[in-house]
């Protein structure tokens, strides 16, 4: 047989979330070299794994050329251990050998039948449906099967993500053995019009985008969930978990007392044009993703953060935002191409204090923003990613005594609001003679470090021809007080070192030409953060400030996880359309269908000192009355991977 070797370059963007990466700043990975074999007869690509086995997958834009495939136990002398389920998208059937111990990304295939070696240690098949070995987890129902009804076996305790995606089933009977229904389990089930959640379910993930479900019922004995008019709530009625997207009503009023609109709760609602949210709402997760018909919405006063809430709401024309809104994060108004009007219950000065991520909120630029004092502006002033016309070039002035003054280089790159960009342009630094060599420049960039309350973090670097350098002596830095901190009673300054731990920095305020600056000295530079909330450092915690990176996860779907077990009653025919007999032991605070990435928190002890006249405390303070956990947002890393492909005929 002939083996041809060709090389291809792939550029992969990797989002590191939660504790996957603790370092702050841009992560540069080494080039990765891997060998793979492309079987031209089948279109399958065999990729080596670290343990010496192979994974069967598809290259981008390639397709399986056969309709029926038997995955081999070995290929080119190596054991085949892993399958990416994407290989089944053009198949009618597949045989899985005993060597397969890992199947990735199940669901979403048009396959009609799955068969598997009886002695496979990890997986099993019943009636063409894929399960784990002991049939406690249903992994993939073949979407190509022609049956219209399916009864899940009573051995099943978990219905996995995407497991019924694209099936033509009209009825799915869920037994009282099921404890977990993961998100997107019934996504794109076009013919499925109703669903009953049995008493045993403890965790229910939403995600009915593309389904025909118009009503959901919940067994009255379920201790964790209930249904009101076909809408699923946590048993305590505080969290709206899932709205049936096939409901033909054009308006919906969320019941008073609801505090959380869960992640993906309204995702893909086909008919909803208006939603009324009560003033009891505290939190809205990425709840209205791809609600294409939604026209307007008023955000209640207690909501402070919006993250991905209205992504792909193509018809959304107007939004009312409360005065207390602090952050408009990733993809909140992405692809809101009809957005024309934003009513804000505050002044232009209040608006300038809102942290807006412009990367995927650029449609806010097309709206007129009306303020409570009767004034308005045209557009949010977010900058297109391609607009670098206002970048600032770094400048260094060397004085007669050998000291140096620095004006920083700042790049727009579409990740800065106007206010942040102007603040960074005005940062100043002065170095005494001997602190640096020749040809040193200062550059600054906005950092994703954040604390509770209002905060502003900036990464300060000095470079020469050899790369990044640190001063040999302390230099003076002046950072203008950002708009969001101008009304703060106190401003705290922290240095974030290589270990990511915030260390309080002595600083004072100075007014120069009417502009207030935070002034400090330092001999090591990375990230410096200004915040109006002192970071608790006594080891007892503080506010849990959890953030998400920009991975475009606003498309995730969620549910609510109950903390109590399911009822021991048998069957699932006892349903209720209203919530009653609410268990006082039930708690439902987690509305995410998948575990959320946790923020990095840091605490360490500090001691009390008398207040100075400066708004920036000097020295360390002990036993602070208020504290905040510090968190670091995930950083995207670009990994350049060279894949050496062998074509095997």
Buried (B, 14 or more C-beta within 10 A) or exposed (E): EEEEEEEEEEEEEBBBBBEEBEEBBEBEEEEEEBEBBBBEEBBBBBBBBEEEBBBBBBBEEBEBEBEEBEBBEEBBEBBBBBBBBBBBBBBBBBBBBBBBBEBEBBBBBBBBBBEBBEEBEBBBBEEBBBBBEEBBBBBBBBBBBEBEEBEBBEBBBBBBBBBBBBBBBBBBEBBBBBBBBBBBBBBBBBEBBBBBBBBBBBBBBBBBBBBBBBBBBBBBBBBBBBBBEBBBBBBBBBBBBBBBBBBEBEEBEBBEEBBBBBBBBBBBBBBBBBBEBEEBBBBBBBBBBBBBBBBBBBBBBEBEBBBBBBBBBBBBBBBBBBEBBBBBBBBBBBBBEBBEBBBBBBBBEBBBBBBBBBBBBBBBBBBBBBBEEEEBBEBBBBBEEEEEEBEBEBEBEBEEEEBBBBBBBBBBBBBBBBBBBBBBBBBBBBBBEEBBEEEBBBBBBBBBBBBBBBBBBBBBBBBEEEEEBEBEEBBBBBBBBBBBBBEBEBBBBBBBEEEBBBBBBBBBBEEEEEEBBBBBEBEEBBBBBBBBBBBBBBEEEBBEBBBBBBBBBBBBBBBBBBBBEBBEBBEBEBBBBEBEEEEEEBBBEBBBBBEBBEBBBBBBEBEEEEEEEBBBBBEBBEEBEEBBBBBBBBBEBEBEBEBEBBEBE
